[in-house]
Amino acid sequence: MDLQLGCVAVLNRNQDEIDQNISFDTMKQREKQFFIHHKEAFQHLPDEYKGSEQLVQRLATIQQERIRSTFPRVIKDLRKQIAEKKAQLKKIPPSLNTEIECWTFFQSMIDTY
């Protein structure tokens, strides 16, 4: 099966380890020992595809690549939305803050009518 993003072999915690609240550092050591003791099963797999630390690095790299590829489009879309909102704001009539401004505006509407 061809995986587009590749794969990384990790050693998951079992239920007893979860119940015992085994620390991540302890699990990393267990994981390293597992790959050493089962070397023949993973001999075809390069070291950069073994272990949770490698998985974290791989996921961070994938995330960075995705952000870099989508960021320019997001910025372009935001700039377009900002321009549209500014155009909408320009169409809004000025605010009337005092009673005199309201009466003046009302009178100009009546005069226009």
Buried (B, 14 or more C-beta within 10 A) or exposed (E): EEEEEEEBBBBEBEEEBEEEEBEEEEBBEEBBEBBEEEEEEBEEEEEEBBBBBBBEEBEEEEEEEEEEEEEEEEEEEEEEEEEEEEEEEEEEEEEEEEEEEEEEEEEEEEEEE
